[in-house]
Structure formats: structure tokens, C-alpha cells
Amino acid sequence: MVVLPLSVMVLYALYLPLAGYGEQLFDSSGYWGLGWSFIRQRRFHLLYFDNPLRGYLWPLVLLIYRLVLRALHMKGVEMIPMGVGLATALWGGVLPALWRSVQPDADPYASAGSVPLATTIPPVAAWRHLILVGLGFAFWRGYFAFALSDVPSLLAILGALLLIFAMATRRLPAGWALLAGGLAAAAVNIRPVFLLSTGFLLGAAAWEWLRAYGRRAAAVRLCLFAVGMGLVVVPQWGINQQRFGVSTPLVLGWQTNTTGCSLYLDQLSWGLGTQRYETSTEANRSAQMFFGDPAGQAIADAEHIVSKPSISCVGFKTTAQVLAVFGRHWPALVPLYARHVFNGLDQHQPMPYLEKLRPQALLLMALNYSLWFALVLLLWRGRLGQRLLRRRALVVLLVLLVPCAAVVPTAIEPRFLLPAHVLAYTTLAYGWPATWTLRAGWAHRLRLPVLVAYVGWLVGCFALANDVYSHLNGWPPLKALLLN
């Protein structure tokens, strides 16, 4: 398994320096510079951090990283060394290990009896690793050049899951529960939406460790898990009390220091009139790309909700208001949010900031749509649904997809659904049956219906994408963008 992470490391170490991404932009620039708020008058203190919108941990990690770069006189490399490390950890380590951990042979108590099964897992073919790494590189390679929080938070939550499973399978020392709890809390601090995953993590830890160790030893490990979480969230608690007078260990998620406007409620407001959001670096156009939604805007207008970015609480103000609006307009909101799901899964640019939409994007769009069709085919013919209902696989699905569901109603960006994307890539790379070829019996019988369905799927997806771009405020439609 050493060859895989080394290969990923070499791939990104060669690519990122030559890609020419340059300095940090927009959100990544904010994270990149936020770490300096820990330092005032050449003194460092955690409680100097005073941003109510972001957790303290990722800016702190970036500050330490930048100080190390400065000490080593590594100028101009920006996120390259860390990006290489994050890519290596995700594609070359965590995701392959996650797939192995959910296989029946990896679960010592997968049988109905009380005797653990053998934990020897058959080796994975190299071509499957190549597919996973290739898909990640094709669709997300540019994200590792920027200091965004999506990949670090995903790695943290996946790391917590892997440790929970590994402690039950390999009977690791109890101290590893401390790290698992710390990683879970880190994911929540970096991206607060992962708070929705913590209940599933705790439930999985209790179940796995109770069966592996018994009540007393499992209780000890759960306590260490809680202590690990506490060590990470206590600084955030102190920051909230010191800077904002609020006693909570969670990131406040306020839009400003004074108004207390909820970022999530504002995002729900934006999501009514905006079905997709991107950021552009093209010099002659606005950086903000709002893909409007007339149906959602009509709802916003009817409810007197300002559906645009704001820091003055002019959108949704309370959760009760959100529920009331959803209750009155759910027949229109269901297809509206279905379009959000499509836009979140429609990843066709390998970097978070668009310079220009080029004709090559059509190939990536076709590949992306083909992957989702293949996943549907796998669910239908490959009995994947039965495998996903196994206990560990179900935990992984809940931990990764429930946070994705929570962001669907917002002004969606594809990176918001990164957990769903990597889950799909991993499932296809490692779960596609090796016997599935064009000569397989079912494929021979159903070749024409599947082909017709595939062509219809592609046509429908491209039609939806074209409709989305036709509502891109201030920009030409998709065809004009690709041909100009």
C-alpha cells in the first residue's frame, strides 16, 4: 500500500507547481490570512481570534504552516506542499482504507454469531486504485492549490470514522479514541455542518467498541472520545465567551460581529432565488456568478424575503419562518431543490474559481454524467443497495450524506457536495464488478435498453445544464460561453 500514496504524492507534486494557480483568491484568501488574527503586537494567543463566522482551527493550522514555510525560507509555494499532503491523504490513504473497512471481512462481528470473523482482506487490484486517483485528479485537482476548508474537514470526519472501525477490528490501544474524538470535533469546527454527523459517529463508536471490548472498556474509550472532542472545542468556547459573550463550543456562524445574523439562514434565503453559485476570475466579468431560479424568486417575492447575499438579516430570520415557508410552498420547492442537487453534482471544472468555461468542459460534463449513470446502474444491477445496508456502510452513508442534504437548499456550489462526490468515486472504483463487461449475460440482453437510457440520460443532463446557464445573471448562455 506504500506505492499508492507515493504515486499520488508524485502526481500532485509535479502538477501543482506547474499549474500556475498563483495566489489565494476569494474565500481561500480569507482563510489564508485569517491566521494572523492570533498574533497582536508580536504576541500569540488563541483568544485573539475574533471571527464569528469561521472556526479557529483551520486558520490556526494555516498560520503554523505559513510560519514553517517562512522558517524554511520557502517563498512563493503557497499551498503546494500542504495541497500535495492533503491529496495524498485523501486519494492515496483515507478513501482506500475506508473502502476496506466497510467490507464484511473487515468487520469482526459481521456475522450473526459472537465469534469474530477473519480480518484478512483480499488485495485490491491496482486498476481500481488508478480509477479512484484518476477521477479525483480529473475533477478536483485544482482545489488542492487553495486554502479552502472542504478537503480538511472531510479528511477529519473520515479519519474519525476509520479510527472507530480500526479500534474494533485491530483492537488498537484505548488512547486512539482520544484522536478519533479530536478529529470529529475538528471536522465540526472547520465546517460546522458536520455537527449533523456527530450523533452517527458516537452511535457507531458505542456499537463497535461495545461488541469488541465489552461494557467497561467501551465506556472508557467513549469517555476518551469525548475528552478528545473537548480538547478541540474548548478553545472555541473560550473565544466565543471572550469575544462575543456567548457560551457555546460551536462556531457561531454569524455574518458580522454585531448583528448575529445566521449564515445558514442567509444561505437558505439566497438558495431560493439562486440555484447555483460560482466564482469567476475572468477580468471583464463580475466575480460572483449567480445562476437565478425564477420559480424560487417568485416564492421569495411572495414571502417578502430578500434572496441575495446580505449581512443585515433581510432574508430568513428564524427557523420557524423557514419551516412555515417550506410548509406553504413545498410543491414548488421539491423540484427547486432537485435542481440544487443536480447543480451540486454537476462538477465540470477542476478548480474552485472559474477563469473561463472552455469547450473541454463538455467532455468533463459528459464524464461526470456518465459516472452518475454508472452509479445508478450499479445500484440497479449490482445489488449495491444490499451492500450499502450493511452496518458500517450505512454509517458511512449517514455521516457523509446527511450534511450534504443540509446544504442542498442553499446557494449550492459543487464543493458543498464533495463528500457525495468522493463517495461515488470510491464506490465505482472499488465496487464495480470485474465480471461486468459488454459480454456479460445481462449486458448482452439489456444492451439496447441500457444504451437508450444512457443516451437519454446524457441528453437530459445537458439540457438541464443549459437551462441552468440560461439563468446566469449577466453572462451569456452555456453555448455562447463555450464558443467565445
Secondary structure, DSSP 4 states (H G I P E B T S, - for coil): --HHHHHHHHHHHHHHHHH---S--HHHHHHHHHGGGGEETTEE-GGG---SSS-SHHHHHHHHHHHHHHHTT--S-TTHHHHHHHHHHIIIIIHHHHHHHTSGGG-TT-SSSSSPPP-PPPPPPHHHHHHHHHHHHHHHGGGGGS--SHHHHHHHHHHHHHHHHHHHHS---TTHHHHHHHHHHHHHHHSGGGHHHHHHHHHHHHHHHHHHH-HHHHHHHHHHHHHHHHHHHHHHHHHIIIII----SS---BSSTTT--BHHHHHHHHHHHEEEEEEE--TTS-SEEEEE-HHHHHHHHHTT---S--SS--S---HHHHHHHHHHHHHHHHHHHHHHHHHHH----SSSEES---THHHHHHHHHHHHHHHHHHHHHHS-HHHHHTSHHHHHHHHHHHHHHHHHTTSS--GGGGHHHHHHHHHHHHHHS-TT-STTSHHHHHSHHHHHHHHHHHHHHHHHHHHHHHTTBTTS--HHHHHH-
